Amino acid sequence: MWILTEGFGGRVLSRGGGLRAGAGPPFSAPSPRHPPEGPILLPPMGLDEDLLRAMRTKGHSPGLERAAKALGKAGNNGAIWVVLCLVVLAFTDSNGEAWFICALLAPIAIALNYLIKLIVKRPRPVLEGLPPLGGAPSSLSFPSAHATSSFAVATAMTRVDAWGALAFVLAIALSLGRPYLGMHYPSDVLAGAVLGVVLGLIVPLSL
């Protein structure tokens, strides 16, 4: 009969209970008391942290950091998108209802995003020696509210007018600024962008 015993070299199997020290540890299944860390639906933390660290340390300059911070503040609660859509509404004679809905979509996307944050409960990233270069009203990270609102409104604007596609330039710049400043993992931004595109495609553009 094979019996699991302890030796100086680790746990070993021996016949009849005889000790075979130094044989090294055999394969063992993971302990049920130590489940995988983090939400199962999120990508491996190692890859996310590596990408975040690269974005937080590469290509930085005082000017770019100031620009990213300014965009981040403008994107809080989707404010920049509300203002942009209302400005377009004020200077256009057509599709007024649709542009107004685009303006409303920004805070709606923020609210839906926050509900998902409460479910996932992923904390914002913490990199040793690299503090985030900005603040946020919530300590929750997944998905990025800036990316969700930005891509939702940019997608909806494109449905209203083909020139609305130019809004994706702003949406991409604003979203990339989040891991650049250390505020979000890259996967937070990617998930927020996907969610935003879906919202922008399904929202009705007439009341």
Secondary structure, 3 states (H helix, E strand, C coil): CEEEEEECCEEEEEECCCCCCCCCCCCCCCCCCCCCCCCCCCCCHHHHHHHHHHHHHCCCCHHHHHHHHHHHHHHHHHHHHHHHHHHHHHCCCCCHHHHHHHHHHHHHHHHHHHHHHHHHCCECCCECCECCCCCCCCCECCCCHHHHHHHHHHHHHHHHCHHHHHHHHHHHHHHHHHHHCCCCCHHHHHHHHHHHHHHHHHCCCCC
